[in-house]
């Protein structure tokens, strides 16, 4: 069995990380945490019924896109952990609750967001 050392060469060259995009990556990560962990009133919960899945999909889609752009090697792992973490932490936030369907929507958004970045990167 041969070991592929090209991966290690790419890691050493920093080809998996675009350090210029790290501030944007951090900014979007913080926005996702704020949006998903802010306490919600009953009135706001009722207004977002039906829209919440679109919001989850969009927010995590943008996160997936930006994360893939900034740290492509670890993007799925990072965004997946963040999706799990936000749903678990919602258990402790007033007016929020963890939901498997929200987590699934988060992951679909992440996968589509990272895939879109890869399409953009390969075309340019």
N, C-alpha and C positions, 0 to 999 in steps of 0.2 A: 504494500500500500504506500503510495507516494504522498508526501506532504506538500500541499500547495502553499509555497512561501510568498506568493504574490499578495495575499491578503495582508501579511505582516509588513511587506514593503509599502503597501498603500496606507496602512495605519501609521507607519513611521513618517511618511510624506504628509500626513494630515489630509489625505484626499477624502476622507469620510466626514470631515468637519470643515465648515466654512465659518471661520471665526468672525468674519464681518457680519454674519447674520445672527450671532449669538444674542446680542441685545434684543432683537426682534423676537427671537425664540423665548427669551426670559419674559419679555413684556406680554406676549400672547399667553404664556403659561400662567402668569399672575392674573390676567383678565379671566381666564377659564376658571381658576380657583375662586375668584370673587363672584363670578356669575353663578357658579354651581353651588356655592356655599353660603350665599346671602340668605338670611331668614326671609320667609315669604308669609304675608298675611293671607287669610282665607280669601279676601276679595281678589288679591293678585293671583292666587292659585286658580280661582274660578275663571279669571280672564285669560289665563294661559292654557286652559284645557283645550286640547286639540293642536295647539301650537307648540307645546313643550317638546315633542319629539323632533319637530323641525328645528327648534332652537338647539337641542342637543346635537343633532346631526350637523348643523351649520358650525357651531362653536368648535366641536371636536374635529370637524373637517378642516377648518382653518388651522387648528392646532396641528393636525397631522401633516398638512401641507408645509407649514412653516418649520416644523420639527424635521421633516424629511429634508428640507432645504438646508437646514443648519447642521444637523448631526445625523446624517443618513444612516449610518451603521446601527445606531441605537434607537432610532425614532419609534419603531413599533413597540419596543420594550418600554421605553419611557412613557409614551402616550397611553399604552395599555395599563401600566401601573397607575398613571394619573386618573384614568377612567374608573378603575376599581376604587382607588382612594377617595375620589369625590363621592361616589355612591355610598361607600361605607361611612364617611364622615357626615353625610346628610342625616344619618340616624340620630346624631347629636345636635342638629340644628333645628330650632323651632320652625314649624311650618314646612319642613323638608322631610323627605323619607326616601330610603334607598328603593330602587326599582330595577328589576332585571331587564325590563324592556328599555328603560333609559340607558342602562349599561350596553345593551345590544345596539341601540341607536348610536351611542357614543363610538362603539367599535366600528360600525359601518361607516360613520363619518370619518374616522381615522383612516380606515383602509382606502376609502375613496380619495381623501385628501392626500395621502402619501402616494397613491397611484397617479393622481393628477400631476403632482410635482415631478414624478419620474417621466411622465409623458412630455411635460414641458422641457425638462432637462435633456431628454434624448432628441427632441426636435431642434434644439438650439445648438 
